Amino acid sequence: MIVDTKKIREEILKAGISIDNIYDLVNTRESYAEAIPTLICLMKEEFENLREKEGVVRALTVKEAIGKANTVLIEEYNKTPEKFGFYRWAIGNALQTLITKEDVEDILLIVANKENGDSRQMFVLALGKLKKIKYENIEKVEDALISLL
């Protein structure tokens, strides 16, 4: 299925939420936890427009998606060509909000790869949050961050 604005509206409506476009979710202060599974499923589809898919990424940048959207976002980052650096940066921004202990190894690989360029910035910030979530191998992360200096 090729996803466009109409398809996004239809799928989100199935979750009980009416929107005109994906950025209605991005810009709301209201919770839309019931739409998170739908948004995750949409991430696995091909999009007509990368801006629409970026909107889905940004809509997943909420606490209700912690531990749920992480894997699909990391997979999306890894399969997206480097020339789409800003989109990849948006994925890192999402993971900066969503990071869990289970994501650390994948994120360390992303930040260590210099070919990922500036899109690594938000992943680096994500690693800086690990003390808050009590990551047990914090020394490994600290070493990786120091090597980036």
Rosetta blueprint (number, residue, H / E / L):
1 M L
2 I E
3 V E
4 D L
5 T H
6 K H
7 K H
8 I H
9 R H
10 E H
11 E H
12 I H
13 L H
14 K H
15 A L
16 G L
17 I L
18 S L
19 I L
20 D L
21 N L
22 I L
23 Y H
24 D H
25 L H
26 V H
27 N L
28 T L
29 R L
30 E L
31 S L
32 Y L
33 A H
34 E H
35 A H
36 I H
37 P H
38 T H
39 L H
40 I H
41 C H
42 L H
43 M H
44 K L
45 E L
46 E E
47 F E
48 E L
49 N L
50 L H
51 R H
52 E H
53 K H
54 E H
55 G H
56 V H
57 V H
58 R H
59 A H
60 L L
61 T L
62 V L
63 K H
64 E H
65 A H
66 I L
67 G L
68 K L
69 A L
70 N H
71 T H
72 V H
73 L H
74 I H
75 E H
76 E H
77 Y H
78 N H
79 K H
80 T L
81 P L
82 E H
83 K H
84 F H
85 G H
86 F H
87 Y H
88 R H
89 W H
90 A H
91 I H
92 G H
93 N H
94 A H
95 L H
96 Q H
97 T H
98 L H
99 I L
100 T L
101 K H
102 E H
103 D H
104 V H
105 E H
106 D H
107 I H
108 L H
109 L H
110 I H
111 V H
112 A H
113 N L
114 K H
115 E H
116 N H
117 G H
118 D H
119 S H
120 R H
121 Q H
122 M H
123 F H
124 V H
125 L H
126 A H
127 L H
128 G L
129 K L
130 L L
131 K L
132 K L
133 I L
134 K L
135 Y L
136 E L
137 N L
138 I H
139 E H
140 K H
141 V H
142 E H
143 D H
144 A H
145 L H
146 I H
147 S H
148 L L
149 L L
